[in-house]
Amino acid sequence: MTGERSPERLPEQAREALRQIVARASVAARLAPPAGEAVLRSIVEATVALFGAEAASLALHDPASDRLVFRVAAGSQGEGVVGLAIGPDQGVAGYVFTTGQPLALSDVERDARFGRTAAEQTGFVPRSLVAVPLLDDEGTIGVLEVLDKRDGAGFDLRDVELASVFARQATVAIRASRLERDVRTLVHDTLSRLAAGDASDGAGSADSATIAAIVADVTRELDSDDDPLWRLADEIARLRTADPDELDLVRELLAVLAGRAERTASARSRRRGR
């Protein structure tokens, strides 16, 4: 029948399948450690080690505030920058972000693009630096900066190339983390593609409001931290360091409780059907 797959006619069975997918993805995200942040930190730590630098940091663009926010840093002079937010066109980081071009400075004081005021807020004013953009398919999403080699040497083209390798790894980690985290966007994109496919078949497509309503329906439980399921997931997440025998015991107990819950739900369903 024409239009059977349109999102506005999405049957309850399909909606329930989406709810189950959303629930599984959300539980998995809660049970997993904050890999995105940990990976970014490991990247800047590796950058500091490779360059023998005083510090390295990652600033990511926050679309909501239109600011570059320094998320992670490493090195003896790095931690002071974490949390600093600057304009997307401010300082060397802003220049690299807006142009998408890497930059190496051997004497920052001689360059008008250097933001000394912002540097002083971090408690460390570098002599030299290299800054490279984090680029994905949608444009520049952030900037990786490396500050002052401890041996006093300046940065050259090879350093820019090496820093760009680390920036690409950070970009991959960020994109993966965002996809994993943003379940609503994933569901919305899936329904939008479904609607587009119907339109190409001559069935007509659902408007954005209809798709948004379906997404809200299948993800409505994500907003409530009071849901016992999320509290249980958070408690289980604390068991990451438990030994295998302890985890086997937890798994057995959960299996017993899950079986009991299923039998209770089935009995309730039979009583309602009478």
N, C-alpha and C positions, 0 to 999 in steps of 0.2 A: 504494500500500500504506500502511496506517495507520502513522504514526510514522516514515516514511522520513526526515523532516528533523530528527529529534531529535538534539541534539548528541552523545549517547552513541553514536549510530550514524553519526556523521559519517564519510563514506567518506574513504579516504586521498587521493583526488583533491581533495576539498574542503579537507582539512587542508593539502595542499601549496599550494593556492591561498592559504590564509591565511598560510602561511609566506612566500610570495613578497610578499604585501602588507606583512607585518611587516618583511621585509628592505628593501623599497623605502622604507617610511616611516622606518626607522631610518637608512638611508644618507642620505636627504634631510636628516634632522635633524642628522647629523654634518657634512654638507657646508655646511649653512646656518650663517651666523654666529649668535652668541647673541642673536637678535633681541629676545627677551623682555626681557633686562636692558638692552639698548641703548635699546629703546623707553621703558622706565621711566625711564631716566636722562634721555632727551630730554624726557620729560614734566615731570620736576622742574626741569630747566634752563629750560624754557619758563615754568614757574610762577614761578620766581625772577625771570625777565626781565619778565614781565607785571606782577607785584606790586612790582617794585623792592625785593625782600626780601633780607634777610641770608642766609636759608637756606630750603630746602624739603626735605622727606624723605618717603619712603614706608616704612611698616612693614606687613609682611604676617604674617598669623597662621600659625604652624607647628603643625598639629594634633598632630604626634608629641610635641612638648614642651609644647604648650599655652602658647606664648609668642608675643608680638608681637616680630618681628625686623625691625629697620630695615635694609632691603636697599640702597636707593640714596638719595643726597642730592646737593644742589647748592647753590651759593652760597659766599661767603667763610667762613661759619661752619658749613657743613653737614657736611663730611666726618667730623668727630669722632663723629657718631652712627651711622655705618655699622657694622653688626655688633652693636650694642647690642640686648639681648633683655630685655623686661620682661614682667610678668604681664599677662594680658588685661584685668585690671581696674585696672591701675596707671596713675596719672597721667592727664593729659588724653587721651592716645591711648587708654588703656584705657577711659576713660569713653565716648569716642566709639565705640570698638569694641563694647563691651557693650550700649550703648543704641541704636546705629545712628543717632544724632542728631548733626548738626554743631554746632560750638561755636566762638564767637569771644570772645576775652578781650582787653580793652584794658590790663589790669594783672594779669599772672599771679600776682604776689606776694599779691594779695588773694583769690585763689581757692583753696579747700582742695583742689580736684582737681588742682592743678598739682604735679608731682613734682619738686621742686627737686633731690633727691639724684641722680636719673637725669640731669637736665639738667647738673649739675656734672660728671658722668662724661664728658660729651661735650666739655667745655671751653667751653661757651657757654650762658649763662642768658638767655633772651629776656625782653623787657619785655612783648610782646604776641604773640598768635598766633591763627591760625584752623586748625581741624582738622575734616576731613570724612571720613565713612566711604566705603570702597570696597564697594559693594553689588552682589551678583549674585543669581541666582535662589535660591541656597542660603543667603543671609544675608550678613553682613558678613565680608569676607575680609582687610581691612586698613584702614589710615588714612593719609591725606595730611595733612601739617602744613606750614604756612607761618609763618615766624617773622620778626617785626620788619621793618616797612617802613623803608627807609633814610632816608626823609624824616621819620620820627618819627610819622607819622600812625597812628591805630588802625585796626582792622579793623571793617567794618560788614556789613550784610546782603548788599549787592551783592558784597562780597568772598567771602562764604560761597557765593553762587550761582556765582561764577566758579571758585572752587576745586572746587566740585562737578562742574563740567564737566570739569576735568582729572582728577578722581577717576574719572569714568565712562570716560574714555579709557584710564586705567591699568587699570581692571577689564577692559575689552575685550581689551587686550593680554595681561593675565595669563591670562584664560580661553583665548585662542587659543594661548598658549605651552604651557599645561598640556595641552591637547588634542593639540597637535602632539608633545609630549614623551612622554605616557603611552600608549604603544602597547598595553600590556597591558590598561589600562582600556578602551580602544576595542574591542579584540577581545572582552573579557569582556562588555561591554554588548551587542555585536552578537549573541553567542551567547545571552545571557539573553533578548533580544527574540525570537530564533528559538525558544527553548524556550517562551516565553510564547505565541507564535503557535501552536505545536503543541498546547499545552494547550487553547487556545480551540477548536481543531479536534477536540478529544476524543482526542488522541493521547497525552496525558500529557507532563509536562515533565521535563527533566533537573534533578537536584539541583545545589546549588552546588558540591559536591565534584567532580562530573563535569565541570562547566564549568571549574572551576579547573584540573583535570587537562589538559583540552584546551588551555587558555591556556598552561599550563606547557610543553606539548609543542610548540606552534607558536612559542613565544618563547624556547625554551631557549638558543638561540645568542646572544641579546642580552646575556647575563651574562658572556660571555667576551671580554675585550679582547685575548686572544691570537689570536682568529680573524684570519687574514690579510686577510679582506675588510674588517674594521673598520680595520686598520692602513693598508690601501690607501685607504680613504675618508678617513682622517685626513690622509694625505699629499696627496691631491687637494685637500682643503679648503685647504691652504696655498697653492694656486695662484689664489686669488680675485683677487689683484692682478696676475696675469700678463696680458700683452697678448694680443689675439685670435690673432695668428700662433702664439704659443707654445701657446695652448690648442688650436688646430687640430692642431698636431703631437702633443700629448698624446692627443687624441681618435683620431688615426690609429693611433698606437702601441697604444692600448687596443683598438681594433677588431681589429688584427692578433692581439693576444694573446687576445682573447675568442674569435675564430674558431678559433685553435689549441686553446684549452681545450675548445671544443665538439666539435671533431673527435676530440680525445683521449678525451673522455667517451663519445662515440658508439662509438669503437673498443672501449673497455672494455666497454660494454654488449653489443656484438655478441659479444665473446669469452665473456662470462658466459652468453650465450644458447645457446652451442654445446653 
